Amino acid sequence: MSVKRSKFIKHLEQHSCYLHRNGGKHDIFRNELTGKKTTVPRHAQLDLFLCEAICKQLEIDKL
């Protein structure tokens, strides 16, 4: 199962995670509350398990 990247980005922003900087093929997002950072690939569709792993790294609720 997959999730649209735009929907996942909105989920991150609702949980105080914002774009920290752009990388080559990934964007780096940072949780303002905890200071945790992780990468989000620039694909139109993201795997649900990947999204859950990113949420865990940023210490926010899953989708």
ABEGO torsion letter per residue (X at the ends): XBBBAAAAAAAAAAAGBBBABBBAABBBBBBAAAGBBBBBBBBABBBAAAAAAAAAAAGBBBX
